[in-house]
C-alpha cells in the first residue's frame, strides 16, 4: 500500500475527510487535485483509432509534471548519497562553547549527512579520483547547524575568488564536455601547475584518500578554522574532525577504474546496504581547540585553508559519536533537495576570517536559489529545522507556510510586538565582536605564502606503498595531459615537495629529471597578476605525522567486509559452512559466487543459493576471496577462465585469498601461483594474506585476521599480475 503523504495541514485534512465520510487508504490512483483516475492506460481520443483530445486534462497533467521532474544539478558535488542518523555527545566542551549541541551530554540530536564526489555529474561514477564531500546537518533545538566539510582536511585554494576558476578547470572541458568525473586532463593541470598554493591538496587528491573503499571508511573534516564562543563571550579556535570507527581504507586505482564499470553505484549501494542490514556507520566527532591568544603561535596561518594542524601539535579530542541509522525514503525529496550552508550556525559557533570560508557564506544560499528555485527551500521537509521558525519573511514561489494575521513587520504593536528579538540570554545569536582595524584592500598576508612545507609533511608521512600509489597517480594524471609545457610546470612544482617524487614522475613522462630546485623569482605579489606571488620554500618542523598515513588506521574488524566464496556443484558443504559461519559471526558479508545463478548442490546434496554469478559480479566488488574444497566444484572452477581471472585480480589488488588445500588445483591455474608457489606454503604466508589450510576452522580464523588487515600492499612488489 502506498505511504500516506504528509503535508502541513495533514491533521485538518484528515478531520475534513472524516466529516465528509471520505476514507482514503492510499490505494487508489488520483490526479494532483485528488480526482480518482479510472483509466491510466489510454488517453482520451476521438474513437479507438482517433487523435488524442487536448481536453484530456489527466494526460496533460501527467506529461506536464513529468516534463519538469528534473532540476539543475549542483554545480559541484552533484553526485551524492545520504542517510539520516543521530549525534550523541560524550563529553561536554561547555567551557569553550555555549552551543547546546556541545553541552548536553547524552542528548540525541537528529542529523542528515550527504556524501558526494565533487567534479562529476549526478549520474557519474562513485569511484572517480576526487575529493569526497562530507556534509552534516544537525537539527538542533537552537536551529540547524551545518558542518559542510570534505574527506580531506585542506583545500586547493586560499581565497574563494578562485573557486569558479578551480571548478571550471576540473570539470569536463567546455568545448567537448570531456572527460566526465576526472581530473586527468589539460585544463585541470594547467590551472594547478600555475597555482602553487594547491600543492598540499594535490598530495591528498593523488593519494589513496581520493579512492575510499567505502563512504563509511573515510574521515571527514570541517577544513576551516571556526570559532567556539562560550557563555562569557570568550573565543577559541576550532577544527572539526570526523573519525570513522571502521578505520580509513581505500581501494587500488586499477580497482577503482574497474569498479566504475562493474558498479558505478558502488559507494551508494554500500552505504545503503550497510544501513539496511543494521551495520550502522559510525564516526566520532573530534575537535582541535586553540586559545585565541595562540593565534599566531604556529608555523602556518590558522586562517589558511591549505593548512592542517598536525595532530601531534594539537591533539584531536573526541567528544561525541554520529551514527547513521536510516536510509532516506525518497532520493529526490531528501538527498537531492537537501540544502547545506556553512552559514547555518548556532549560538556558540562562529566563523573566522578565512577568506575561503567568507566567500562560501555567500555561495550556498545563492546556489540553492538557482537549484531549488525559491527561497522557500528552507520549508522543504528535509531542510526544515526542528527549532520553531517565527519571522516576517513572507510569500515567494512555492510558499508552504500559511502565515495568519495582519502583522508581517517589526516593530509592531498590532501583533503585540511579536516576534521579538531574542536576547543572548534567550539564545539569540551574536557574532563574535572581533576587533577590526585595517585598510580596505585586495591582498594576502605573507603568512599565507608557504605552499610546500605541509605538502612535504604529507608526502613524508606516507608509507612506501602510499608513496608509490601517489607517484603512480601523478604519472597517470599527467600522462593524460597532452600539453608538454603543463607537465613540465608540474614537475617543477613537485621538486619543491620531493626531488625523488619529481624525478620518478619525470622519468615516466619522458621528461628531463630536474637537477636542482629552480627557485621562484623572489617577487612579492605582482600587481595585476595574483599568480606571480612568491611562495616561501620552507620546511615544517615536524618531519612526519602518523595521523596522515592510512597505514596507521584501525585494522581490527571485518564488519561489513564483503567476501566472495567461489563455488560450483559438488562443493564440500562443511568447507563452505564453517568458514561462512565464522566470518558472518564477525560481521562480514559472505556471497556465494558460481558460474551460473540459481542453486548449487553440494557433495552431500545440500542446496546452496547462489548470490552472484561470475558474469554478474567481479573480484573488484569484494574485499577477499575463498575457494572451498569439493572435487567437482574445484574441477569446474579450475577450467573456468572467469574464476581464474577473479583470483588473479584479487591477488593484483592485494586482497586476502584463502583456499582449502583440496582446492589448490584452482590456484594452480592462476598467474601468481605459477610464479610464486612457495609464498603459499611459507610459514608466514598468512601474514601476507595467503591462507591455505584443510582445517576449515583454522582457515576461517586466519582468514578473518587477514581480511581485517584490508590489503597487503607489499604484494605489489612481489609480483605484477596481468589481470
Ligand atoms: Fe562547497 C557544495 C564542501 C569550498 C560553493 N561544498 C558543497 C558540498 C560540500 C562542500 C560537501 C555539497 C553539499 C551537499 O551535499 O549538498 N566546499 C566544501 C568545502 C570547501 C568548499 C569543504 C572548502 C573548504 N564551496 C567552496 C567554495 C565555494 C563553494 C570556496 C564558493 C565560493 N559548494 C559551493 C556551492 C555548492 C557547494 C556552489 C554546490 C551545491 C551546494 O553548494 O549546495 O555553493
Boltz pocket constraint, residues with backbone or C-beta under 6 A from the ligand:
constraints:
  - pocket:
      binder: B
      contacts: [[A, 74], [A, 75], [A, 76], [A, 77], [A, 80], [A, 114], [A, 115], [A, 116], [A, 132], [A, 133], [A, 134], [A, 135], [A, 148], [A, 149], [A, 150], [A, 154], [A, 155], [A, 159], [A, 160], [A, 161], [A, 163], [A, 221], [A, 222], [A, 223], [A, 224], [A, 305], [A, 335], [A, 338], [A, 339], [A, 340], [A, 356], [A, 357], [A, 359], [A, 360], [A, 363], [A, 364], [A, 365], [A, 367], [A, 368]]
      max_distance: 6.0
